[in-house]
Amino acid sequence: MTAGGSVRTIWRYPVKSMLGEELDLSEVGERGLAGDRAWALVADDGKIASAKNPRKWGKLFDCRAELDESPRSPDALPAARITLPDGRIVRTDDADANRVLSDALGREAALRTVAPEAPVLEELWLDGSPDGRAVTDETFAKGSPAGTFFDYGVVHLVTTATVARLSELAPESRFDPRRFRPNFLVATEGPAGFVENAWIGRTVAVGEEVRLAITDPCGRCVMTTLPQEDLPADAAVLRTAARHNQVVGGEARGAEGVYPASVGVYARVVRGGTVRRGDPVQVL
């Protein structure tokens, strides 16, 4: 067993691609943090609304979703409150929620709690996709339970060492952890560096109860560059990760697979329980 650090912040994102809420504690189960990515907006063409294509869905990052109360179980979720860009609040259980959200986002979409069998979203590539297209259709949720809205793993971790290293490499940019949307920001001791890359393939203990299997690097996308709250748009955030943290390996792409712009890691839940701010994190 080796030291990993401690839980500095806990984040939940009740609606996919909207801003989320910072927590003092959370229950963690097979599908990750209770209430995380519980809803998504599905467009009239059947694709999942995602800020990965900000040309269509950039306004999602101007909305914030928060649960009314802590969920008692994954099957008994409370409603979420969504704060719109103009300050109005709509609840997920409001009869006119879909109309209000569609009007605010400028596109027709409806809230859903269960994803299609092969969910698809559009992704904008900052410098062009591998096949040269600017926008591609991406099938996601390959490594998460059926019907969920996770891009891949159900839990996402980023360390302060990684954020510090990126800041050293591009000091003109603001590498705020909010850009990377982790569930757990892990405070680590020692020098800056991409320390969680070495956790892939290992089990991490979070607090007394929770055990996570670290499965894959987290390949990044244009969402990390988008403005949110007080953070400006900054394409250098993604380009810095691409230049300095290409990671090979992981369950999704195999031992030879390359993740060209990685920040943080994905995890599968081996044993659930409660995680609290300040809990120790140990690599087993």
C-alpha positions as CSV (number, residue, x, y, z in Angstrom):
1,M,0.0,0.0,0.0
2,T,1.3,3.4,-0.9
3,A,0.1,6.9,-0.1
4,G,-2.0,8.6,-2.6
5,G,-3.2,11.7,-0.8
6,S,-6.6,12.9,0.4
7,V,-9.9,14.0,-1.0
8,R,-9.8,17.8,-1.4
9,T,-13.1,18.3,-3.2
10,I,-16.1,16.1,-4.3
11,W,-18.2,17.1,-7.3
12,R,-21.5,15.8,-8.7
13,Y,-23.0,16.8,-12.1
14,P,-26.7,15.8,-12.0
15,V,-27.3,16.9,-15.6
16,K,-24.7,15.9,-18.2
17,S,-22.6,18.8,-19.5
18,M,-24.1,21.3,-17.1
19,L,-22.1,22.8,-14.2
20,G,-22.4,20.7,-11.0
21,E,-22.3,21.0,-7.3
22,E,-19.5,20.7,-4.7
23,L,-20.3,18.3,-1.9
24,D,-19.0,17.5,1.6
25,L,-19.8,13.8,1.2
26,S,-21.4,11.4,-1.2
27,E,-22.5,7.8,-1.4
28,V,-20.7,5.9,-4.1
29,G,-22.1,2.8,-5.7
30,E,-21.9,0.7,-8.9
31,R,-22.9,3.7,-11.1
32,G,-20.6,6.2,-9.3
33,L,-21.6,9.0,-7.1
34,A,-25.3,9.0,-6.2
35,G,-27.1,11.4,-8.5
36,D,-24.2,12.0,-10.9
37,R,-25.2,12.3,-14.5
38,A,-28.7,11.2,-13.5
39,W,-30.2,13.2,-16.4
40,A,-29.2,14.3,-19.9
41,L,-30.9,16.3,-22.6
42,V,-31.7,14.4,-25.7
43,A,-32.1,16.4,-28.9
44,D,-34.9,15.8,-31.4
45,D,-32.5,13.9,-33.6
46,G,-31.8,11.4,-30.8
47,K,-28.3,12.5,-30.0
48,I,-27.3,13.4,-26.5
49,A,-26.8,17.1,-25.9
50,S,-23.2,17.7,-24.9
51,A,-20.9,20.7,-24.6
52,K,-18.4,18.6,-26.5
53,N,-20.0,20.3,-29.5
54,P,-20.1,23.9,-28.2
55,R,-21.3,25.2,-31.5
56,K,-24.6,23.6,-30.7
57,W,-24.7,23.2,-27.0
58,G,-22.2,25.8,-25.5
59,K,-25.1,27.3,-23.4
60,L,-25.1,24.1,-21.3
61,F,-22.0,25.4,-19.6
62,D,-24.1,28.5,-18.6
63,C,-26.5,26.3,-16.6
64,R,-26.0,24.7,-13.2
65,A,-27.8,21.6,-11.9
66,E,-28.1,20.7,-8.2
67,L,-30.1,18.1,-6.4
68,D,-32.8,19.1,-4.0
69,E,-31.4,16.8,-1.3
70,S,-28.9,13.9,-1.0
71,P,-30.3,10.8,-2.8
72,R,-31.2,7.9,-0.5
73,S,-30.7,5.4,-3.3
74,P,-30.0,5.3,-7.1
75,D,-33.6,4.3,-7.7
76,A,-35.1,7.2,-5.6
77,L,-33.5,10.3,-6.9
78,P,-34.8,13.7,-5.8
79,A,-35.5,16.4,-8.4
80,A,-32.7,18.6,-9.6
81,R,-32.9,22.4,-9.7
82,I,-31.4,23.9,-12.9
83,T,-30.3,27.5,-12.8
84,L,-30.5,29.0,-16.3
85,P,-28.2,31.7,-17.7
86,D,-30.7,34.5,-16.9
87,G,-31.0,33.3,-13.2
88,R,-34.4,31.6,-13.6
89,I,-34.7,28.2,-12.0
90,V,-36.4,25.2,-13.5
91,R,-36.8,21.8,-11.8
92,T,-36.5,18.5,-13.6
93,D,-40.0,17.5,-12.4
94,D,-41.7,20.7,-13.7
95,A,-44.3,19.9,-16.3
96,D,-42.9,22.5,-18.7
97,A,-39.2,21.8,-18.0
98,N,-38.4,20.6,-21.5
99,R,-40.0,23.7,-23.1
100,V,-38.2,26.1,-20.7
101,L,-34.8,24.3,-21.3
102,S,-35.3,24.2,-25.1
103,D,-36.1,27.9,-25.2
104,A,-33.0,28.7,-23.0
105,L,-30.7,26.6,-25.1
106,G,-32.1,27.6,-28.4
107,R,-32.6,24.0,-29.5
108,E,-35.3,21.4,-29.0
109,A,-34.3,18.9,-26.3
110,A,-35.9,16.8,-23.6
111,L,-34.7,15.5,-20.3
112,R,-34.1,11.8,-20.0
113,T,-33.0,9.5,-17.1
114,V,-32.1,6.5,-19.3
115,A,-29.7,6.6,-22.2
116,P,-30.4,4.7,-25.5
117,E,-28.7,1.4,-26.2
118,A,-26.0,3.1,-28.3
119,P,-25.9,6.7,-27.1
120,V,-24.3,9.1,-29.5
121,L,-23.1,12.7,-29.1
122,E,-21.3,15.1,-31.4
123,E,-17.7,16.1,-30.6
124,L,-15.9,19.2,-32.0
125,W,-12.2,18.7,-32.6
126,L,-10.0,21.7,-31.9
127,D,-7.4,20.8,-34.5
128,G,-9.4,18.4,-36.6
129,S,-10.3,14.8,-35.9
130,P,-8.1,11.9,-37.0
131,D,-10.1,11.6,-40.2
132,G,-10.0,15.3,-40.8
133,R,-13.6,16.2,-39.9
134,A,-14.2,19.1,-37.5
135,V,-17.2,17.4,-35.9
136,T,-17.7,13.7,-35.4
137,D,-20.4,11.4,-34.0
138,E,-19.1,9.5,-30.9
139,T,-20.6,6.5,-29.2
140,F,-20.0,6.8,-25.5
141,A,-20.8,4.9,-22.3
142,K,-18.7,1.9,-23.4
143,G,-17.2,1.3,-20.0
144,S,-20.2,2.2,-17.8
145,P,-23.5,0.5,-16.8
146,A,-26.1,0.3,-19.5
147,G,-28.5,3.2,-19.7
148,T,-26.2,5.7,-18.1
149,F,-24.8,9.0,-19.4
150,F,-21.1,8.7,-18.5
151,D,-18.6,9.2,-21.3
152,Y,-16.7,6.2,-20.0
153,G,-15.9,5.3,-16.4
154,V,-18.4,6.2,-13.6
155,V,-15.8,7.9,-11.4
156,H,-13.2,10.4,-12.5
157,L,-10.2,11.5,-10.4
158,V,-7.7,14.2,-11.0
159,T,-4.7,15.0,-8.7
160,T,-3.4,18.4,-7.6
161,A,0.0,17.2,-8.8
162,T,-1.3,17.0,-12.3
163,V,-3.0,20.4,-12.2
164,A,0.3,21.9,-10.8
165,R,2.4,20.3,-13.5
166,L,0.1,21.7,-16.3
167,S,0.4,25.1,-14.6
168,E,4.2,24.9,-14.7
169,L,4.1,24.0,-18.4
170,A,1.8,26.8,-19.4
171,P,1.8,29.5,-16.7
172,E,-0.2,31.9,-18.8
173,S,-3.2,29.6,-18.6
174,R,-5.5,28.9,-15.6
175,F,-5.6,25.2,-15.0
176,D,-8.5,25.3,-12.6
177,P,-9.7,21.8,-11.6
178,R,-13.2,22.9,-12.7
179,R,-12.1,22.7,-16.3
180,F,-11.6,18.9,-15.9
181,R,-14.9,18.1,-14.1
182,P,-13.5,15.5,-11.7
183,N,-15.7,13.7,-9.1
184,F,-12.7,13.7,-6.8
185,L,-9.8,16.1,-6.7
186,V,-7.1,14.3,-4.8
187,A,-4.6,16.4,-3.0
188,T,-1.1,14.8,-3.2
189,E,2.2,15.5,-1.5
190,G,5.5,15.8,-3.3
191,P,6.5,17.4,-6.6
192,A,4.2,18.3,-9.5
193,G,3.6,15.6,-12.1
194,F,1.1,13.3,-13.7
195,V,1.1,10.9,-10.8
196,E,-2.3,9.3,-11.4
197,N,-1.0,7.8,-14.7
198,A,0.8,5.2,-12.5
199,W,-2.4,4.3,-10.8
200,I,-3.9,2.7,-14.0
201,G,-4.4,-1.0,-13.4
202,R,-4.3,-0.7,-9.7
203,T,-6.9,-0.4,-6.9
204,V,-7.4,2.8,-4.9
205,A,-8.9,3.0,-1.4
206,V,-10.9,6.1,-0.7
207,G,-11.7,6.5,2.9
208,E,-12.6,3.4,5.0
209,E,-15.1,1.8,2.6
210,V,-14.8,2.7,-1.0
211,R,-12.5,0.8,-3.4
212,L,-11.9,1.9,-7.0
213,A,-10.3,0.0,-9.9
214,I,-8.4,2.6,-11.9
215,T,-9.0,1.5,-15.5
216,D,-8.0,4.2,-18.0
217,P,-6.5,7.6,-18.6
218,C,-9.1,10.3,-19.2
219,G,-8.6,11.6,-22.7
220,R,-9.6,15.3,-22.9
221,C,-11.7,17.2,-25.4
222,V,-12.7,20.8,-26.3
223,M,-14.8,21.1,-23.1
224,T,-11.6,21.8,-21.1
225,T,-11.1,25.0,-23.2
226,L,-14.6,26.5,-22.8
227,P,-15.4,29.5,-20.6
228,Q,-17.3,28.7,-17.4
229,E,-18.1,31.1,-14.6
230,D,-14.9,33.2,-14.1
231,L,-12.7,31.0,-16.3
232,P,-12.0,32.3,-19.8
233,A,-11.9,30.4,-23.0
234,D,-8.4,29.0,-23.5
235,A,-7.4,26.6,-26.2
236,A,-3.9,26.2,-24.7
237,V,-5.4,24.1,-21.9
238,L,-6.1,21.2,-24.2
239,R,-3.0,21.7,-26.4
240,T,-0.8,21.7,-23.3
241,A,-2.2,18.3,-22.3
242,A,-1.7,17.0,-25.8
243,R,1.9,18.1,-26.0
244,H,3.0,16.8,-22.6
245,N,0.7,13.9,-21.4
246,Q,0.1,11.3,-24.0
247,V,-0.7,8.1,-22.1
248,V,-0.5,4.5,-23.4
249,G,-2.6,1.6,-22.1
250,G,-5.9,1.1,-20.2
251,E,-8.8,-1.2,-20.6
252,A,-10.7,0.7,-23.3
253,R,-7.9,0.8,-25.9
254,G,-5.7,-2.0,-24.7
255,A,-2.0,-2.1,-23.9
256,E,-0.9,-0.3,-27.1
257,G,-3.7,2.3,-27.2
258,V,-2.7,5.9,-27.0
259,Y,-4.6,8.7,-25.3
260,P,-3.1,11.8,-26.9
261,A,-4.3,14.4,-24.4
262,S,-4.9,13.0,-20.9
263,V,-5.7,14.6,-17.6
264,G,-6.8,12.4,-14.8
265,V,-8.1,8.8,-14.7
266,Y,-11.3,6.8,-14.9
267,A,-12.4,4.3,-12.3
268,R,-14.8,1.4,-11.8
269,V,-16.4,0.9,-8.4
270,V,-15.2,-2.3,-6.7
271,R,-16.8,-1.6,-3.4
272,G,-19.2,1.2,-2.6
273,G,-19.7,3.3,0.5
274,T,-19.5,6.9,1.7
275,V,-16.7,9.3,0.7
276,R,-16.1,12.5,2.7
277,R,-14.0,15.5,2.0
278,G,-10.6,15.0,3.6
279,D,-10.7,11.2,3.4
280,P,-7.4,9.5,2.8
281,V,-6.6,8.1,-0.6
282,Q,-4.3,5.1,-0.8
283,V,-3.0,3.2,-3.8
284,L,-3.2,-0.6,-3.0
